[in-house]
Amino acid sequence: MTQPPISDYGFLSDSRSGALVGVDGSIDWWCPHRFDGASVFGRLLDPDGGHFRLAPVGAGGPGYRVERAYRPDTLILRTVHHTPHGSVSVTDALAAEPGARAHELGVNSPAVLVRVVEGLTGRVRMALDFAPRPECGLLTPYLHERPGGAVVAGAGPVVLVLRAGGMPLRAGRDRVTHEFEVSSGQVVGIDVAFGQTYGKPPVQMDPLAALADTTRAWEAFRETHTYSGRHPELVRHSATVLAGLTYARSGAVAAALTSSLPERIGGDRNYDYRYSWLRDFSLTMRALWVAACPDEASRLFAWVSRSIGQFGDEPVPVLFGLEGERDLSEHHCNHLRGYRDSRPVRIGNDAWKQRQLDVPGEVLSAVWRLRDYLGTTFESELREMVLGLTEQVAATWHLPDRGIWETRDEERHYLSSKVSCWLAMDRAVGLADRLGERADPRRWAGVRDEIRETVLREGWNDRIGAFTGSFGSAELDASVLALPVAHFLPATDPRMRSTIAMVERELGTEDGLVRRWTSDPAGFLLCSFWLVECLVMAGEPQRAEELFERVVGRANDVGLFSEQIDLTTGAQLGNMPQALSHIGLINAAWRLTEPNSF
């Protein structure tokens, strides 16, 4: 089979795990234990990796079309299938715990996938195809029929129970297939419940009641937030996506739902993004703040301080597992073909071992943003974290690193990393009066100023008239757009104006996408939103608004972004949905609202 485009997928979440459901009605990705767990449906990464399809018989033929949308301010997806014989809707959700509201969503998730079929017009024959493959496709489960029409699928550590509104299901050798008819007004509730062979058994829920309760949980979540800036619908939806990527038990935000969706079809830059990057921390905090999500911001901050722990001689880790795990060593799943034969499929991410000097600056910037909520004198753990990060930057800022794009070749003196080191020292000076007697703002200010002078001297390339990606290089890099956003240099500075113009001319495209570097075959959505911010700060709000409109127009039909856009085909590429893309949208919308914010 040819795997569907990445943009065909909608995102379901219970804030503990997530699933992807295609336009064709097939759920091709679900890791029910938690976001970074093993999949039970993994056709996203291999045609034989497991799926659960529910769609009209003959879907895709003449006279067939689909429309779909989320219920407002939720991640509950309703797909309407129009056929020559009538229309039917399928509403998909990952169930909330009964009675859960707002920020309780996902803390005690029952790990139940709910699919509610409703006949709208005529009479439609539906086909169900349930083919789980636990442990990322390594296992084919035993299937057993149970009283009441249920089928139990068990293999290794996984138990799944499929129920279909009391209809008698029959277990095949490796899957369950079933057809049934739905007339106008008829409703059928179907659910798949996950349990552990040697742990808690699957929870039994009434699908219709679970769907209603899950709707109320999402609505209560959004009622606690307000946003009064430009593009409110887009910002609210992106904030909902971020909530869906938040692991509720810890407050960590996963960078994406998926692993190994490629940056280029057939390429090998296919990484596991189901973890939480400290680099993204400040950007995420800023987006949550803009979207009026203070509780999520506070929970995320608490997760970071616990995850970092006490300081030793080692650099602060770049990323963590969703409960603060450090060792995320990478391995290849050689039994999986990869999305459209893009290998390898990776589990884990070896970037956790890299030196990336920008990380402390992102954390300290977030502390600065929350300073008024953290007290005039910081508690001991917070104080030690800030002091430890500051001294680490003071001691190491002059070293090369892997940069924000996490290159896997040699280390370099990346400009964006140095600017983030400057930001760390600048924020530490501003926080010194809250850090006790060990604070040394005079020395820190000296280091800050030295970093700034070095960046302005070594980062500027007279020959091309722009700041470049690394010291001594003539290679443009869109990460330099972060300089005005970090308030390192005004966007109106002649050097910055020249740099922005060079990035637009050499890395930009007519439709507003911005590549990270000249050899990058795809537009990177975060960089495009950075350019929006830079244009606003340079005094060009109309151009910035036009660019914003073009970029947000690249979302899929239900408002989701992956990481990149292919410049030739316009297809979405990379892991899906991508937190940084939605974070970029929120922050750019607020910059259009308040040009001098942050």
Secondary structure, 3 states (H helix, E strand, C coil): CCCCCHHHCEEEECCCCEEEECCCCEEEEECCCCCCCCCCECCCCCCCCCEEEEEECCCCCCCCEEEEEECCCCCCEEEEEEECCEEEEEEEEECCCCCCCHHHCCCCCCCEEEEEEEEEEEEEEEEEEEECCHHHHCCCCEEEECHHHCEEEEECCEEEEEEECCCCCCECCCCEEEEEEEECCCEEEEEEEEEECCCCCCCCCCHHHHHHHHHHHHHHHHHCCCCCCCCHHHHHHHHHHHHHCEECCCCEECCECCECCCCCCCCCCCCECCCEECHHHHHHHHHHHHCCCHHHHHHHHHHHHHHHCCCCCCCCCCEECCCCCCCCCCEECCCCCCHHHCCCCEECCHHHHCCCCCHHHHHHHHHHHCHHHHCCCCCHHHHHHHHHHHHHHHHHCCCCECCCCCCCCCCECEHHHHHHHHHHHHHHHHHHHHCCCCCCHHHHHHHHHHHHHHHHHHCEECCCCEECCECCCCCCCHHHHHHHHCCCCCCCCHHHHHHHHHHHHHHECCCCCECCCCCCCEEEHHHHHHHHHHHHHCCCHHHHHHHHHHHHCCCCCCCCCCCEEECCCCCEECCCCEHHHHHHHHHHHHHHHCCCCC
